[in-house]
């Protein structure tokens, strides 16, 4: 399957799940696995709408750091996916061609940013993720424009931290701000090994809890929570 059809299919599947959303004054946050089965190989689906606290339709205050805490028991194994050894500069100059195709782990579906220039609205972004050993490289840039930026997602335990680079833009701060994020990373496995695996159990609440910690350019911090329904496995079910 091609990358784009995989992302579209996963987006439709996850959209059918009935989770409980978390919305704060600066971010509407949703984060899910692409399966409700415990102990299974899974992809991830992250959706964020950044908002200005004074006007939800205006350019948001730029986010500087995103910290995502996955449900207790989530397992990551970066050894499953081949690594991309390209430098940030090589990625910025060459784009996706700088990394082996097998190192691609997912990307954006309709991600946007806002520059703040009058009448400019939202700008579509192309976002692609590549495995980089224990970390993840996120290559992004305005669609149709030869300007690219690299962000790093660092994983420690079940916590993933993304430092968002500053990008040029317009008023009032001279930079662009992320607006819509919808990043899907499909499930993948080699034998019984998987880059991401859901917790081995679904709790009695029948929900897994995702948490996000956002730090913005003005120093404000926002914490959001998202709960996704999970399916409790029967005794005789085997782990996918």
Residue frames relative to the residue before (quaternion, step in Angstrom):
aa qw qx qy qz dx dy dz
X 1.0000 0.0000 0.0000 0.0000 0.00 0.00 0.00
X 0.4673 -0.6531 0.5159 0.2982 3.57 -1.09 0.70
X 0.6604 -0.5376 0.3533 0.3872 3.56 -1.21 0.54
X 0.6776 0.5135 -0.3126 0.4237 3.61 0.79 -0.98
X 0.6696 0.4801 -0.3232 0.4655 3.68 0.81 -0.84
X 0.6090 0.5492 -0.3584 0.4462 3.61 1.03 -0.72
X 0.6791 0.4915 -0.2959 0.4579 3.58 0.86 -0.95
X 0.6552 0.5133 -0.3225 0.4508 3.59 0.94 -0.83
X 0.6530 0.5108 -0.3152 0.4619 3.60 0.90 -0.90
X 0.6699 0.4950 -0.3034 0.4628 3.59 0.89 -0.92
X 0.6323 0.5337 -0.3383 0.4483 3.58 0.98 -0.78
X 0.6625 0.5004 -0.3053 0.4664 3.60 0.98 -0.81
X 0.6444 0.5242 -0.3192 0.4562 3.58 1.00 -0.84
X 0.7030 0.4638 -0.2736 0.4645 3.56 0.80 -1.02
X 0.6150 0.5615 -0.3515 0.4278 3.59 1.04 -0.73
X 0.6478 0.5331 -0.3202 0.4400 3.59 1.16 -0.53
X 0.5773 0.5891 -0.3822 0.4166 3.59 1.21 -0.29
X 0.3435 -0.7779 0.4938 0.1816 3.63 -0.96 0.78
X 0.0766 0.8320 -0.5455 0.0652 3.64 0.38 1.16
X 0.4747 -0.6321 0.5244 0.3165 3.54 -1.38 -0.01
X 0.3074 -0.8014 0.4901 0.1518 3.58 -0.51 1.20
X 0.2500 -0.7335 0.6078 0.1732 3.50 -1.36 0.38
X 0.0107 -0.8104 0.5849 -0.0328 3.57 -0.78 1.01
X 0.0866 -0.7878 0.6092 0.0280 3.55 -0.88 1.00
X 0.7132 -0.4480 0.3053 0.4444 3.60 -1.24 0.00
X 0.7838 0.3101 -0.1656 0.5119 3.62 1.14 -0.54
X 0.8111 0.1349 -0.0682 0.5650 3.61 1.17 -0.28
X 0.2076 -0.6901 0.6774 0.1476 3.51 -1.13 0.85
X 0.0746 -0.8545 0.5119 -0.0477 3.55 -0.45 1.27
X 0.0795 0.7562 -0.6460 0.0682 3.54 -0.98 0.98
X 0.0978 0.7790 -0.6146 0.0771 3.55 -0.93 0.90
X 0.0188 0.8235 -0.5602 0.0882 3.53 -0.76 1.09
X 0.4340 -0.5680 0.6000 0.3592 3.47 -1.45 0.04
X 0.4828 -0.6641 0.4789 0.3107 3.58 -1.21 0.36
X 0.7223 0.2740 -0.2461 0.5853 3.57 1.28 0.28
X 0.3845 -0.7147 0.5371 0.2298 3.56 -1.16 0.60
X 0.5379 0.6550 -0.3851 0.3652 3.59 1.30 -0.10
X 0.4346 -0.7000 0.5065 0.2541 3.58 -0.93 0.92
X 0.8391 0.2106 -0.1569 0.4765 3.55 -1.13 0.71
X 0.5485 0.6359 -0.3774 0.3903 3.58 1.20 0.44
X 0.5656 -0.5297 0.4972 0.3902 3.52 -1.30 0.39
X 0.0226 0.8309 -0.5515 0.0706 3.57 -0.81 0.96
X 0.3409 -0.6558 0.6176 0.2689 3.48 -1.37 0.24
X 0.3442 -0.7135 0.5581 0.2470 3.56 -1.30 -0.09
X 0.1470 -0.7633 0.6261 0.0620 3.53 -1.22 0.64
X 0.0215 -0.8156 0.5766 -0.0433 3.58 -0.51 1.22
X 0.0101 0.8020 -0.5950 0.0516 3.57 -0.80 1.07
X 0.0600 0.7889 -0.6051 0.0887 3.55 -0.77 1.08
X 0.0998 -0.7349 0.6658 0.0814 3.54 -1.11 0.78
X 0.2021 -0.7843 0.5773 0.1034 3.57 -0.50 1.20
X 0.0896 -0.8116 0.5773 -0.0096 3.58 -0.90 0.98
X 0.4352 -0.6325 0.5573 0.3162 3.55 -1.21 0.51
X 0.4899 -0.6981 0.4252 0.3030 3.62 -0.74 0.98
X 0.6965 0.4654 -0.2809 0.4684 3.61 1.15 -0.50
X 0.7850 0.0331 0.0090 0.6185 3.57 1.22 -0.51
X 0.3510 -0.7914 0.4594 0.1985 3.62 -0.19 1.25
X 0.6913 0.4688 -0.2831 0.4714 3.60 1.18 -0.45
X 0.5829 0.5999 -0.3671 0.4070 3.59 1.25 -0.23
X 0.6841 -0.4443 0.3702 0.4445 3.54 -1.33 0.14
X 0.4190 -0.7199 0.4900 0.2569 3.62 -0.76 0.99
X 0.5260 -0.5396 0.5244 0.3963 3.53 -1.32 0.19
X 0.5155 -0.6841 0.4015 0.3242 3.64 -0.66 1.03
X 0.3516 -0.7048 0.5765 0.2173 3.52 -1.07 0.81
X 0.2869 -0.7795 0.5381 0.1429 3.57 -0.96 0.89
X 0.8117 0.0189 0.0218 0.5834 3.57 1.02 -0.76
X 0.1285 -0.7554 0.6396 0.0612 3.53 -1.12 0.85
X 0.0422 -0.7865 0.6162 0.0027 3.58 -0.80 1.01
X 0.0874 -0.8128 0.5759 -0.0029 3.56 -0.57 1.20
X 0.1256 -0.7785 0.6124 0.0558 3.56 -0.82 1.03
X 0.2778 -0.7858 0.5352 0.1376 3.55 -0.53 1.21
X 0.6873 -0.4929 0.3263 0.4221 3.60 -1.19 0.40
X 0.6091 -0.5531 0.4239 0.3788 3.56 -1.15 0.67
X 0.7654 0.3359 -0.2627 0.4821 3.56 -0.88 0.97
X 0.4714 0.6528 -0.4583 0.3762 3.61 1.24 -0.11
X 0.1482 -0.8020 0.5757 0.0579 3.59 -0.90 0.94
X 0.1246 -0.7761 0.6159 0.0524 3.56 -0.97 0.96
X 0.0025 -0.7814 0.6237 -0.0196 3.57 -1.07 0.79
X 0.1978 -0.8320 0.5104 0.0903 3.58 -0.06 1.31
X 0.5510 0.6415 -0.3966 0.3572 3.62 1.19 -0.28
X 0.5574 0.6349 -0.3874 0.3690 3.59 1.20 -0.36
X 0.7577 0.3628 -0.1825 0.5108 3.59 1.02 -0.81
X 0.5036 -0.6388 0.4793 0.3297 3.65 -0.92 0.82
X 0.4480 -0.7157 0.4763 0.2453 3.59 -1.05 0.76
X 0.3038 -0.6769 0.6320 0.2238 3.51 -1.34 0.46
X 0.1831 -0.8221 0.5345 0.0705 3.58 -0.58 1.15
X 0.3858 0.7299 -0.4830 0.2916 3.60 1.24 0.20
X 0.4655 -0.6568 0.5150 0.2945 3.56 -1.10 0.68
X 0.6663 -0.4751 0.3710 0.4391 3.57 -1.26 0.25
X 0.6529 0.5220 -0.3194 0.4462 3.58 0.94 -0.85
X 0.6440 0.5116 -0.3275 0.4651 3.59 0.97 -0.80
X 0.6432 0.5100 -0.3255 0.4693 3.59 1.00 -0.75
X 0.6635 0.5106 -0.3093 0.4510 3.58 0.92 -0.87
X 0.7137 0.4469 -0.2560 0.4749 3.59 1.03 -0.78
X 0.7957 0.3349 -0.1477 0.4826 3.58 0.87 -0.97
X 0.3751 -0.7326 0.4884 0.2898 3.59 1.17 -0.41
X 0.8374 -0.1882 0.1397 0.4937 3.58 -1.19 -0.59
X 0.5915 0.6081 -0.3634 0.3852 3.59 1.11 -0.62
X 0.5788 0.6079 -0.3730 0.3953 3.59 1.22 -0.37
X 0.7421 0.3685 -0.2009 0.5227 3.60 1.22 -0.42
X 0.5510 -0.5784 0.4699 0.3755 3.61 -1.12 0.55
X 0.5826 -0.6135 0.4035 0.3485 3.56 -1.00 0.79
X 0.6525 0.5407 -0.3148 0.4275 3.58 1.06 -0.77
X 0.6339 0.5418 -0.3376 0.4366 3.60 1.20 -0.35
X 0.4922 0.6515 -0.4262 0.3895 3.59 1.30 -0.13
X 0.1165 -0.8327 0.5403 0.0338 3.60 -0.74 1.00
X 0.7849 -0.2296 0.1479 0.5561 3.61 1.21 -0.13
X 0.1025 -0.8138 0.5697 0.0516 3.53 -1.27 -0.06
X 0.6895 -0.5168 0.3569 0.3608 3.50 -1.38 -0.13
X 0.1699 -0.7362 0.6459 0.1099 3.51 -1.30 0.55
X 0.8473 -0.0818 0.0239 0.5242 3.58 -0.13 1.25
X 0.2451 0.7599 -0.5586 0.2244 3.62 1.04 0.68
X 0.0360 -0.8037 0.5938 0.0133 3.59 -1.09 0.69
X 0.1537 -0.7342 0.6458 0.1424 3.51 -1.41 0.23
X 0.2713 -0.7320 0.5928 0.1977 3.56 -1.33 0.11
X 0.3420 -0.7538 0.5282 0.1893 3.56 -0.91 0.95
X 0.4456 -0.6943 0.4547 0.3356 3.57 1.10 -0.66
X 0.4869 0.6397 -0.4542 0.3839 3.59 1.24 -0.09
X 0.5820 -0.6102 0.3999 0.3592 3.64 -0.93 0.83
X 0.8508 0.1657 -0.1447 0.4772 3.53 -0.92 1.00
X 0.5270 0.6708 -0.4052 0.3288 3.60 1.23 -0.08
X 0.2556 -0.8018 0.5059 0.1894 3.61 1.15 -0.50
X 0.7186 -0.4025 0.3287 0.4622 3.55 -1.04 -0.84
X 0.2669 -0.7560 0.5822 0.1348 3.55 -1.09 0.82
X 0.4243 -0.7046 0.5095 0.2529 3.59 -0.82 1.00
X 0.1751 -0.7828 0.5921 0.0778 3.54 -1.03 0.87
X 0.2694 -0.6939 0.6358 0.2042 3.53 -1.23 0.57
X 0.0030 -0.8053 0.5908 -0.0499 3.59 -0.73 1.07
X 0.0371 0.7862 -0.6147 0.0517 3.57 -0.89 0.98
X 0.2324 -0.7823 0.5675 0.1093 3.54 -1.04 0.84
X 0.0744 -0.7942 0.6029 0.0110 3.57 -1.02 0.87
X 0.4805 -0.6679 0.4871 0.2928 3.55 -1.00 0.84
X 0.0427 -0.7944 0.6057 -0.0159 3.55 -0.99 0.91
X 0.7366 -0.3324 0.1936 0.5563 3.55 0.71 1.07
X 0.8219 -0.1444 0.1219 0.5374 3.59 -0.61 -1.09
X 0.7086 0.4167 -0.2511 0.5110 3.59 1.27 -0.23
X 0.3434 -0.6966 0.5871 0.2285 3.51 -1.40 -0.07
X 0.2285 -0.7505 0.6034 0.1428 3.55 -1.01 0.86
X 0.1452 -0.7818 0.6036 0.0582 3.55 -0.85 1.02
X 0.1320 -0.7934 0.5934 0.0323 3.55 -0.58 1.21
X 0.0976 0.8149 -0.5618 0.1039 3.57 -0.65 1.11
X 0.1620 0.7785 -0.5984 0.0979 3.52 -1.26 0.44
X 0.6482 -0.5167 0.3798 0.4105 3.59 -1.22 0.37
X 0.4985 -0.6681 0.4597 0.3063 3.57 -0.89 0.90
X 0.8321 0.1974 -0.1650 0.4914 3.55 -0.93 0.96
X 0.6885 0.4152 -0.2780 0.5257 3.59 1.26 0.17
X 0.4037 -0.7607 0.4555 0.2255 3.62 -0.72 1.04
X 0.4632 0.6265 -0.4852 0.3969 3.55 0.64 1.15
X 0.0106 0.8288 -0.5556 0.0649 3.59 -0.52 1.18
X 0.1197 -0.7721 0.6218 0.0536 3.52 -1.22 0.63
X 0.2556 -0.7679 0.5731 0.1284 3.55 -1.15 0.68
X 0.0845 -0.7581 0.6455 0.0390 3.55 -0.98 0.94
X 0.2854 -0.7559 0.5652 0.1664 3.56 -1.17 0.58
X 0.1690 -0.7546 0.6279 0.0881 3.54 -0.98 0.95
X 0.1278 -0.8138 0.5663 0.0277 3.57 -0.48 1.24
X 0.1970 -0.7934 0.5701 0.0817 3.56 -0.86 1.02
X 0.0650 0.7622 -0.6410 0.0633 3.56 -0.91 0.99
X 0.7977 -0.0285 -0.0327 0.6015 3.53 -0.34 1.25
X 0.7355 -0.3468 0.2745 0.5133 3.57 -0.63 -1.10
X 0.5527 0.5883 -0.3872 0.4455 3.57 1.28 0.44
X 0.1089 -0.7822 0.6127 0.0303 3.57 -0.87 1.02
X 0.1020 -0.8085 0.5795 0.0103 3.57 -0.72 1.13
X 0.0885 -0.7895 0.6072 0.0153 3.56 -0.85 1.05
X 0.1786 -0.7495 0.6292 0.1021 3.57 -0.80 1.05
X 0.2624 -0.7988 0.5300 0.1108 3.56 -0.57 1.21
X 0.3638 -0.7551 0.4978 0.2230 3.63 -0.62 1.05
X 0.5014 -0.6122 0.5104 0.3367 3.55 -1.20 0.52
X 0.0724 -0.7897 0.6088 0.0234 3.57 -1.00 0.83
X 0.5717 -0.6325 0.3923 0.3453 3.60 -0.99 0.76
X 0.1087 0.7941 -0.5902 0.0962 3.53 -1.13 0.72
X 0.6366 -0.5543 0.3977 0.3597 3.54 -1.20 -0.53
X 0.8051 -0.2775 0.1980 0.4854 3.57 -1.23 -0.46
X 0.6251 -0.1311 -0.7523 -0.1617 1.48 -2.31 0.96
X 0.7151 0.4909 -0.2333 0.4396 3.61 1.26 -0.22
X 0.5068 -0.6860 0.4038 0.3309 3.59 1.26 0.03
X 0.7125 0.3760 -0.2702 0.5272 3.58 1.19 0.38
X 0.5036 -0.6206 0.5037 0.3278 3.53 -1.32 0.28
X 0.2167 -0.7688 0.5888 0.1241 3.56 -1.26 0.41
X 0.5031 -0.6250 0.4994 0.3268 3.56 -1.02 0.78
X 0.1865 -0.7898 0.5777 0.0877 3.56 -1.00 0.87
X 0.8100 0.0187 0.0315 0.5853 3.59 0.59 -1.15
X 0.0725 -0.7705 0.6330 0.0204 3.54 -0.98 0.95
X 0.1567 0.7390 -0.6487 0.0922 3.54 -0.94 0.93
X 0.0909 0.8186 -0.5512 0.1331 3.54 0.06 1.34
X 0.0879 -0.7991 0.5947 0.0050 3.55 -0.79 1.08
X 0.0846 -0.7740 0.6273 0.0163 3.55 -0.88 1.05
X 0.3378 -0.7963 0.4642 0.1906 3.61 -0.22 1.27
X 0.5832 -0.5524 0.4640 0.3734 3.54 -1.28 0.44
X 0.0054 0.7848 -0.6174 0.0542 3.53 -1.14 0.73
X 0.0857 0.8094 -0.5777 0.0619 3.59 -1.00 0.67
X 0.1508 -0.7227 0.6636 0.1206 3.50 -1.35 0.48
X 0.7941 -0.0695 -0.0107 0.6037 3.55 -0.27 1.26
X 0.7784 -0.2746 0.2288 0.5162 3.57 -0.72 -1.08
X 0.5661 0.5876 -0.3824 0.4337 3.58 1.29 0.19
X 0.0124 -0.7998 0.5990 -0.0364 3.56 -0.99 0.87
X 0.5501 -0.6144 0.4421 0.3528 3.62 -1.02 0.68
X 0.7886 0.0580 -0.0147 0.6120 3.57 1.07 -0.78
X 0.0211 -0.7914 0.6108 -0.0114 3.55 -0.94 0.92
X 0.4940 -0.6633 0.4777 0.2963 3.56 -0.96 0.89
X 0.6561 -0.4861 0.3776 0.4367 3.61 -1.21 0.34
X 0.5870 -0.6217 0.3965 0.3342 3.57 -1.09 0.70
X 0.7854 0.2131 -0.1282 0.5668 3.59 1.18 -0.40
X 0.3230 -0.6678 0.6283 0.2343 3.51 -1.33 0.43
X 0.4215 -0.7437 0.4510 0.2566 3.64 -0.56 1.10
X 0.6987 -0.4725 0.3314 0.4229 3.56 -1.28 0.27
X 0.6132 0.5536 -0.3434 0.4468 3.58 1.17 -0.53
X 0.3114 -0.7732 0.4777 0.2773 3.56 1.36 -0.33
X 0.6628 0.4458 -0.3274 0.5047 3.57 1.03 0.78
X 0.2636 -0.7163 0.6231 0.1710 3.54 -1.14 0.75
X 0.2885 -0.7879 0.5276 0.1330 3.57 -0.95 0.89
X 0.1258 -0.7574 0.6397 0.0353 3.54 -0.88 1.10
X 0.1057 -0.7955 0.5949 0.0457 3.57 -1.05 0.78
X 0.1184 -0.7828 0.6085 0.0541 3.55 -1.15 0.73
X 0.1250 -0.7636 0.6326 0.0329 3.53 -1.10 0.85
X 0.0607 -0.8288 0.5558 -0.0223 3.57 -0.36 1.27
X 0.1181 -0.7692 0.6250 0.0618 3.57 -0.98 0.90
X 0.2066 -0.8191 0.5299 0.0739 3.58 -0.68 1.13
X 0.7120 -0.4953 0.3062 0.3924 3.56 -1.30 0.43
X 0.6980 0.4501 -0.2766 0.4835 3.60 1.11 -0.57
X 0.6299 -0.5801 0.3169 0.4078 3.58 1.30 0.26
X 0.5228 0.6373 -0.4162 0.3837 3.58 1.24 -0.19
X 0.1897 -0.7688 0.6048 0.0848 3.56 -1.09 0.83
X 0.0661 -0.7870 0.6128 0.0293 3.56 -0.99 0.85
X 0.1633 -0.7717 0.6098 0.0768 3.57 -1.01 0.88
X 0.0233 -0.8024 0.5957 -0.0276 3.56 -0.84 1.01
X 0.2211 -0.7687 0.5924 0.0967 3.55 -1.22 0.62
X 0.0449 -0.7820 0.6215 0.0118 3.55 -1.10 0.75
X 0.1265 -0.8021 0.5819 0.0437 3.58 -0.83 0.98
X 0.1446 -0.7935 0.5905 0.0264 3.50 -0.83 1.14
X 0.4617 -0.6747 0.4998 0.2861 3.57 -0.91 0.88
X 0.1070 -0.7809 0.6127 0.0574 3.55 -1.09 0.75
X 0.4195 -0.6986 0.5266 0.2423 3.55 -1.29 0.40
X 0.3492 -0.7370 0.5404 0.2071 3.55 -0.79 0.98
X 0.3775 -0.7596 0.4925 0.1947 3.56 -0.78 1.07
X 0.4625 -0.6622 0.5151 0.2867 3.54 -1.17 0.67
X 0.7126 -0.4766 0.3061 0.4140 3.58 -1.25 0.35
X 0.7815 0.3828 -0.1822 0.4578 3.55 0.90 -0.94
X 0.4642 0.6604 -0.4681 0.3596 3.57 1.21 0.26
X 0.2905 -0.7478 0.5706 0.1752 3.57 -1.04 0.78
X 0.5596 -0.6119 0.4402 0.3443 3.55 -1.17 0.55
X 0.4476 -0.6948 0.4835 0.2883 3.62 -0.81 0.98
